[in-house]
Every structure is written in structure tokens, then in C-alpha cells.
Amino acid sequence: MFQVRIHGRGGQGVVTAAEMLSVAAFLEGRHAQAFPSFGSERTGAPVVAFCRIDDREIRVREPVVAPDALIVQDPTLFHQVDVFQGLSPDGYVLVNSGRSFAELGLADVAGRFRPERMLTVPASDLAMRHIGRPLPNAVLLGGFAAFAGLVHLDSVEAAIRDRFSGRLAEANVAAARAAHAYVTEEMREPARC
């Protein structure tokens, strides 16, 4: 079973991201589960959502405490929440930022993990360019498809179109494709920790 924990703030689409990731996995014939964990339910408050993906039925229902991957939609959370808690040294970390882990003040933390599995992507910037709002959720899923290889980009696109419609769906698909291309290019470069 592959477990993903998504951190962000209320209003950034954290719960929607987990749901779309689970739909993408389901479309590929896998079992998936997505659910949120709220503190205070208000815009800007820290929010965590979880996604589990497996080839067999998933029976566990607890929050993900030992994720295989982290998706961090808001890097300001690093100084407020221990987002790395439970992540194994082999885990994946995808962060919404145009800055490196060192520039984010996380060089020491990043040193505990495999550098080729630590990546930042300017998801909010890509969202602004394609959607007109800094909502990083669908964008990061496009990047995650390239980064972890857990789901394919076409499944992410289908999940986005399942959740949204019309121009909004196509704008999110374009942003997800841009993130996928960005991550694919970044993975060809040496690690940026």
C-alpha cells in the first residue's frame, strides 16, 4: 500500500487534491481511499488530507502516520507543523515553492532524505498562469504523477475533469500538464537540496 499525506491550508483544495489522486488511481484499476483531517475548519487554518492506493482492497481507516509521500501545498507550514513526521528516509516530498529546500531553511531536514526524492515546484505560480488563482492542488498532482510515478498524467487529467467542468477543468488540466513537464525537466537535473 502506498500512502500519501497532503498538507496545506483551508481554501487551497487539500481535500480535493486527495480525492482527485484517489480517483486517478481508481481509474487505473487500483483501490484507493481519500479522507481529510481538520483542525479548525476555516480558511487559512492547517489542513491535512490522506490518500491510500493499493492493488488490493484497503481496510484500514486511520490517518496516515507513516506516509510514503508528502505533498506540501503551503511551505509556510514547515515552521508551524511537523510535516515530515513519520516519513521514511526513502519517502517522496513534493513542495509548492519556487525555492530550494536550502532557501526554505530546510537543508538540515532535507539531508535526512534521498535528494532525488525531494523536489519543489512553483505550483502557485503555474496555477496563476493557467487558472488565474493561486490554487496549487491540481497542479501538484500533475507534478506528483511525474515525480513518484504512482499514477499517470492522463488519469490525473481525467480526475480533474471528473471534479471540475468546462473552462475551469481545462485550465486545471493545463496547469497540471505544466507541472508534469516542469518536474520531468527538474528530474533530469542534479538534486537541488
N, C-alpha and C positions, 0 to 999 in steps of 0.2 A: 504494500500500500504506500502511495506517495501522498504526503501531507503538506499542504501549503497554508501558511498563516499570512494574512494581509492586514497591514497596519495603515491607518490613515486617520482622517478627522471627519466628523459628521459633515455631510454635504459633498464629500469627494467621491461618492459612489463605491465605497469599500464593499458593502454588502452586495451591490450589483456586480462588482468585479468577481467575487467568489461565485455568485450564481452563474455568470456567463462562463467562467472557467469550467464549472461542473457541467454545463450544457455542452460546451465544446468537447469535453471528454465523453459524455454520453453519446454525442453524435458520431464518435469514433468507435462506438460499441463497447464502451467501458462503463463500469459502475462509478457513480460519483455522488458526492454529498456536499452541500454547502449550507453554512449557517453562520449567523453573526453572534457577537458578544458585545453588549452595550454597557457602558458605564452610565453616564447621564446622556439622555437622548436629545442632544441639542447640537446645532451647527457649530463646528469648531472643536467639539469635545473628541478626545481619542476614541476611536472605534477599531475593533478587531473583528475580522471575519475569517472563516476557515473553509478549506476545501480539501476533501479527500478523494483520491482517484485510485481505483484498483480494477483488476481483471475479474475479481470475484465480488460477490455481494458484500457490502460494508455494513457491519452490525454495530460497531462502536459509535457512540453518540456524544462522547465527551469533547471538550475543547482540545485543540491541538497544542500539546505542551512540548512535543519534540518534533518540530517541523523539519521536512526535507528541504523546504524552500521558504524564503521570506520575500514578500513584495511590500515595499515601504512607499506609500503614496505621498508622505509628507516628511521630509528629513528633519523638520523641527522636533519630531517625536523622539529623536535619538537622545535628547537632553531631558526628556520627560518620562519616557517609558523604556524599560529594558527590552527592546525589540529582539535582541539576539538571544534571549533566554531560551535554552533548550535546543538551539540549533547545533547540529553536529559539525565538526571541522570539515566535513565533506558537503555541507549544505550549500544551497544557492541563495544569493542575496541580490535582489534587483531593487534599486532605489531610484525614485523620481528626483533627479538632480542633474544639472549640467556640470557639477563639480565632482572632483575625485573624492575618494574616501579620506585621503590626507587633507584635502581642502575643507572637508566637512568636520575635521578634527577627530577622525576615526581611524587613523593609521594603526594605532596600537590594537584596537579591536579587530580591524581587518586582518592584521597579522596572524590572528588565530585561525583563519580560514584559508582555503585554497584560493589564491589570487585569480585563477581563471574562472572561479565561480562567484566572483564579486564584481558587480557592474552597476554603473549609474547610467541613466538615460534621461534626457531632458523632456520627460513626458508632458509636463505642463506647458512647455514651450510648443511642443508638437501639437498639443490639443488646441492651444490658442490659434495656431496657424491654420488648422484644419476645421476645428469646431467653432472657434470664436469664444470659447470659455476655457479656463484652465482646469478642466476635469481630466485627471490622469488615468482613470480606471481602465477604459478600453484600450487606451494607448499602451499601458504597461502590459496588458495581456498579449498584445501583438509582439512586444519585446520579449515577454516571457516565453512565447512559442519558439522564438529563435534561440533564446538563451538556454532553456532547460530541455527543449525538445519533447516535452511531456504531451503536448497537443500540437496539431498542425495549424498553420495560419488560416487555411480555408475553413477549419472548424471554428476558430475564433471569430472569423468574419460571419459565419452562419449564426453563431450565438449572439453576436451583436445585432444582426438583422432580426433575430427572433425577439430580442428585447426592445429594440427601437424600430422606428419605421421612417420611410421617406428620406428627406434630406439629412435628418439627424443621424439615421443609421449609416448612410453613405459617408457622411463626414467622419463618424467614428471609425468606420472601416478604413478610410483613407489615412487617418491618424494611426491606427493600429499597423497598417502596412508600412507607414513611415518609420515607426518604432522598430518593426521587424527588420527593415533594411538597415537602420542605424545600428541595431545590436549585431546583426550579421557582419557589418563592417568593423565594428569595435572588436568582435571576437577574432578578427584577423590580425589585430594589432597586439603588441605585448600588453600584459596586465597593467592597469592604471592605478593600482592601490598606492 
